[in-house]
């Protein structure tokens, strides 16, 4: 499912783990969050790189620390293409830029195993 893919990206690519309820000042209440390796809050569990470009861009920022990354729009196929080079290659063509980023990142994780 898409939720399983999101959790895989958060855990395996981003290096995050789920935390207990933390106060989210911008929302004025407590909710469960994703934490980094230092147990700092990095995102709420609403983090969804398939839907939100800012969330997908967090994946890009992580990938470019280790890989060469390209993102192109294919006008003939009318889709986005995301290619990740660095020993492994992930390529995908999808209707949204967010989906292209996520699917290429997942493919790269699988090929890295």
C-alpha positions in Angstrom: 0.0 0.0 0.0 1.0 3.6 -0.3 1.2 3.9 3.5 3.6 1.0 3.7 5.8 2.7 1.0 5.7 6.0 3.0 6.8 4.2 6.2 9.6 2.4 4.3 10.9 5.7 2.9 10.7 7.3 6.4 12.5 4.4 8.2 14.9 3.1 5.6 15.8 6.2 3.6 15.3 9.0 6.0 16.5 7.0 9.0 13.5 8.0 11.1 11.5 6.2 13.8 8.1 6.8 15.3 7.9 8.8 18.5 5.2 9.1 21.1 3.0 12.2 21.4 4.9 15.5 21.0 3.5 19.0 21.2 3.2 20.5 17.8 3.2 24.3 18.4 1.9 25.1 14.9 -1.1 23.0 15.6 -1.5 23.6 19.3 -1.9 20.0 20.3 0.0 16.7 20.8 0.3 14.1 18.1 2.6 11.2 17.1 5.6 12.2 15.1 8.6 10.9 13.2 12.0 11.4 15.0 15.5 11.4 13.6 18.4 9.5 15.0 18.9 12.2 17.7 15.2 11.8 18.7 14.4 15.3 17.3 11.0 15.8 15.8 11.3 16.0 12.0 7.7 15.5 10.8 4.2 14.5 12.0 2.9 11.1 11.0 0.9 13.0 8.4 4.2 13.2 6.4 3.2 12.1 2.9 5.8 12.6 0.1 3.3 11.1 -2.4 0.9 14.0 -1.9 3.1 17.0 -0.7 6.0 18.4 -2.7 7.7 19.7 0.4 7.7 16.2 1.9 9.0 14.7 -1.4 11.7 17.3 -1.5 12.9 16.1 1.9 13.6 12.8 0.1 15.5 14.7 -2.6 17.7 16.5 0.0 18.5 13.1 1.6 19.3 11.4 -1.7 21.7 14.2 -3.0 23.9 13.6 0.1 24.9 10.2 -1.5 23.6 10.1 -5.1 23.5 12.1 -8.3 19.9 12.9 -8.9 18.0 14.1 -12.0 14.4 15.1 -12.4 12.9 15.8 -15.8 9.5 16.2 -17.4 8.9 14.1 -20.5 6.7 16.1 -22.8 6.2 13.2 -25.2 5.1 10.7 -22.5 3.6 13.5 -20.4 5.2 12.2 -17.2 8.0 12.9 -14.7 11.2 11.0 -14.8 13.4 10.7 -11.8 16.8 9.1 -12.1 19.2 8.4 -9.2 22.8 7.4 -10.0 25.4 6.2 -7.6 25.9 2.5 -8.0 22.2 1.8 -8.2 19.8 3.5 -10.6 16.1 4.2 -10.0 14.0 5.4 -12.9 10.3 5.9 -13.0 7.8 7.9 -15.0 4.6 9.1 -13.3 2.0 11.8 -13.5 3.2 13.7 -10.4 6.7 14.8 -9.5 6.2 13.5 -6.0 5.3 10.0 -7.1 8.3 9.9 -9.5 10.6 10.9 -6.6 9.1 8.4 -4.2 9.1 5.4 -6.6 12.7 6.1 -7.8 13.8 6.3 -4.1 12.1 3.0 -3.3 13.7 1.3 -6.3 17.1 2.6 -5.2 16.6 1.2 -1.7 15.7 -2.2 -3.2 18.7 -2.2 -5.5 21.0 -1.2 -2.7 20.2 -4.4 -0.7 
